[in-house]
Amino acid sequence: MSQPALRVRGLHKEFGRFVALDSVDLTVDEGEIRAIIGPNGAGKTTLINVLGGQIVADRGSVEVAGRRLNRQHPHQVAKLGVGRTYQISSTLRRMTVFDNMLCAHNAVSGKWFSLSAGRLRKMEDAVLADLKAIELDGLADQVVDDISHGDRKRLEFGMVLATRPKVLLLDEPTAGMGLRERHELIDLVLAVTRERGLTLVFVEHDIDVVFKAAETITVMALGGVFAEGKPEEIAANSAVQDIYLGGTG
């Protein structure tokens, strides 16, 4: 029997007297598409930051495909097959779309300090393939500052794909986007996730996007897991409705 893609047990994190994560348990199967939702302050982004290595938990354990994370730095977590995006787009905005993707491929190569023309030319086919996968090949020569916010989000997703992850952690992937852009991006993410057999864990405030994309939904409140289930189960859960309508968190 294969190991879960992610297994979290007893995860706890405090910032001073504020409990950001309170004994969180989470199991995500290989190939699963999991949404994490909850009101502001529920602990969603803190959880993603711990899973990605940006924050070290005070207690508890995280396993990626059966391998336990032990205070690894983000680049070490990435080598285990975990890729992530952030709420705020982190592209290189004065460079072209192509060069952004090239930088991502160069960094993943393990020789990021080498900028020889010969090495970079050898990456061009892979760069163009990833740009085509995220439907930005037509904007390859555009400076990132000149493309839309939605296309920058798409590019950031592509740069994560350059790391060839097995697990994707997306933190508010559709933040700041219009309705059409949000659904176009999530459709793209789902298509690539399924085509490449990836595991997807995403935090999202847009409930329409969540119910469209997720196979399983984890609801967080006050730093803990409040409920978990299939979209139809979460939609029918009156206690979850009370959390959102009442603003708990």
C-alpha positions in Angstrom: 0.0 0.0 0.0 1.5 3.4 -1.0 2.2 6.1 1.6 0.0 9.2 1.7 1.4 12.1 -0.2 1.2 14.2 3.0 0.6 13.1 6.6 0.4 15.6 9.4 0.1 14.6 13.1 -0.3 16.9 16.1 1.0 20.0 14.4 1.2 22.9 16.9 2.5 26.4 16.4 2.4 29.4 18.7 3.4 33.0 18.1 3.7 34.4 21.6 0.4 33.7 23.2 -1.4 33.3 19.9 -2.0 29.7 18.9 -1.8 29.5 15.1 -2.0 25.7 14.8 -3.6 23.6 17.5 -2.9 19.9 17.2 -3.6 19.7 13.5 -4.0 16.2 11.9 -4.2 15.9 8.1 -3.8 13.1 5.7 -3.8 13.7 1.9 -3.6 10.7 -0.4 -1.4 10.6 -3.5 -3.2 12.3 -6.4 -5.8 13.9 -4.2 -7.1 17.5 -4.7 -7.6 19.0 -1.3 -8.9 22.4 -0.4 -8.3 24.1 2.9 -10.8 26.7 3.9 -11.7 28.8 6.9 -12.2 32.3 8.2 -9.3 34.7 8.6 -7.0 33.7 11.4 -8.0 30.0 11.2 -4.3 28.9 10.6 -4.5 28.1 6.9 -1.5 30.0 5.7 0.5 29.0 8.8 -0.2 25.3 7.9 1.0 25.8 4.3 4.1 27.6 5.6 5.0 24.7 7.9 4.4 22.2 5.1 6.6 24.2 2.7 9.4 24.6 5.3 9.0 28.4 5.7 8.0 27.9 9.4 9.1 25.3 11.9 6.3 23.9 14.1 6.7 23.8 17.8 5.4 20.2 18.0 4.1 17.6 15.7 5.2 15.8 12.6 5.0 16.2 8.8 5.7 13.4 6.4 6.0 13.7 2.6 5.5 10.3 0.9 6.5 8.6 4.1 9.6 10.8 4.7 9.5 12.9 7.8 10.4 16.6 7.6 12.9 17.5 10.3 13.4 21.3 10.3 14.3 21.3 6.6 14.7 24.6 4.8 12.4 25.4 1.9 14.9 24.4 -0.8 15.3 21.1 1.0 11.6 20.5 1.1 11.4 21.4 -2.6 13.9 18.6 -3.3 11.5 16.2 -1.6 9.0 17.1 -4.3 7.0 19.8 -2.6 6.4 23.0 -4.7 4.4 26.0 -3.5 3.1 29.4 -4.5 2.3 32.5 -2.3 -0.6 34.8 -1.9 1.5 37.6 -3.4 3.0 36.9 -6.8 6.7 36.4 -6.6 7.8 36.7 -10.2 10.7 38.8 -11.5 8.7 41.6 -12.9 11.4 43.5 -14.9 12.4 40.3 -16.8 10.5 38.6 -19.6 8.1 35.7 -19.1 10.6 33.4 -20.8 13.5 34.6 -18.7 11.5 34.0 -15.5 10.8 30.5 -16.5 14.5 30.0 -17.5 15.6 31.2 -14.1 13.3 28.6 -12.5 14.8 25.8 -14.6 18.3 27.0 -14.0 17.8 27.1 -10.2 16.4 23.6 -10.3 19.3 22.3 -12.2 21.5 22.6 -9.2 23.9 24.9 -10.9 22.0 28.1 -10.5 25.4 30.0 -10.3 26.3 29.0 -13.8 24.9 31.3 -16.6 26.9 30.0 -19.5 25.0 30.5 -22.8 25.5 26.8 -23.7 23.8 25.6 -20.6 20.9 28.0 -20.9 20.3 27.1 -24.5 19.9 23.4 -23.5 17.0 24.4 -21.2 15.1 26.3 -23.9 13.0 23.3 -25.0 11.9 22.5 -21.5 11.2 26.2 -20.8 9.0 26.5 -23.9 7.2 23.2 -23.0 6.3 24.6 -19.6 5.2 27.9 -21.0 2.9 26.0 -23.4 1.5 24.0 -20.6 0.5 27.1 -18.7 -0.7 28.8 -22.0 1.8 31.6 -21.9 4.0 30.6 -24.8 2.5 33.5 -26.8 3.7 36.0 -24.1 7.2 34.6 -23.8 8.9 37.8 -24.9 6.7 40.1 -22.8 8.2 41.8 -19.7 6.3 40.6 -16.7 5.4 44.1 -15.6 3.4 44.4 -18.9 1.2 41.3 -18.5 -2.0 41.0 -16.4 -2.1 40.0 -12.8 -3.8 36.8 -13.8 -1.0 36.0 -16.3 1.6 36.7 -13.5 -0.2 34.2 -11.3 -0.2 31.7 -14.2 3.6 32.3 -14.6 4.2 31.7 -10.9 2.4 28.4 -11.2 4.6 27.5 -14.2 7.7 28.4 -12.3 6.7 26.0 -9.5 6.1 23.3 -12.2 9.7 23.8 -13.3 10.8 22.2 -10.0 8.9 19.0 -11.1 7.0 18.7 -7.8 4.9 15.7 -6.7 2.9 17.8 -4.2 1.6 21.3 -5.0 0.8 23.8 -2.2 -1.0 26.8 -3.5 -1.8 29.6 -1.1 -4.8 31.7 -2.4 -4.0 31.0 -6.1 -6.8 33.2 -7.4 -6.4 36.2 -5.0 -6.9 39.5 -6.7 -8.2 38.0 -9.9 -11.5 38.7 -11.7 -14.2 36.1 -11.9 -13.3 34.8 -15.4 -9.6 34.8 -14.6 -10.1 32.8 -11.4 -12.0 30.1 -13.1 -9.6 30.0 -16.1 -6.6 29.6 -13.7 -8.2 26.9 -11.6 -9.2 25.0 -14.8 -5.6 25.2 -15.9 -4.3 24.1 -12.5 -6.7 21.1 -12.4 -5.8 20.1 -16.0 -2.0 20.1 -15.3 -2.5 18.4 -11.9 -4.4 15.6 -13.4 -2.2 15.2 -16.5 0.9 15.0 -14.4 -0.6 12.9 -11.6 0.2 15.5 -8.9 -1.2 15.9 -5.4 -2.8 19.4 -4.9 -3.4 21.1 -1.6 -4.8 24.7 -1.9 -6.0 27.4 0.4 -8.8 29.4 -1.2 -11.4 32.0 -0.1 -13.5 31.8 -3.2 -16.1 29.1 -2.3 -17.2 28.7 -5.9 -13.6 27.8 -6.9 -13.3 25.4 -3.9 -16.5 23.5 -4.7 -15.6 23.4 -8.4 -12.0 22.0 -7.8 -11.8 20.0 -4.5 -12.3 16.3 -4.1 -12.0 16.8 -0.3 -12.4 19.9 1.8 -10.7 20.6 5.2 -12.3 23.4 7.2 -10.1 25.1 9.8 -11.1 27.4 12.7 -9.1 28.7 15.6 -6.0 26.9 14.5 -7.5 23.5 14.3 -9.4 21.2 11.9 -13.1 21.8 12.5 -14.5 19.6 9.8 -13.5 17.5 6.8 -15.3 15.8 4.0 -16.5 15.7 0.4 -17.8 19.0 -1.0 -21.4 17.9 -0.6 -20.9 16.9 3.0 -19.3 20.3 3.8 -22.0 22.2 2.0 -24.6 20.4 4.2 -22.8 21.0 7.4 -24.7 23.6 9.4 -21.8 24.1 11.9 -19.5 25.1 9.0 -22.1 27.5 7.8 -22.2 29.1 11.3 -18.4 29.6 11.2 -18.6 31.6 8.0 -21.8 33.5 8.8 -20.8 34.1 12.3 -17.2 35.0 11.5 -15.6 32.7 14.1 -11.8 32.8 13.9 
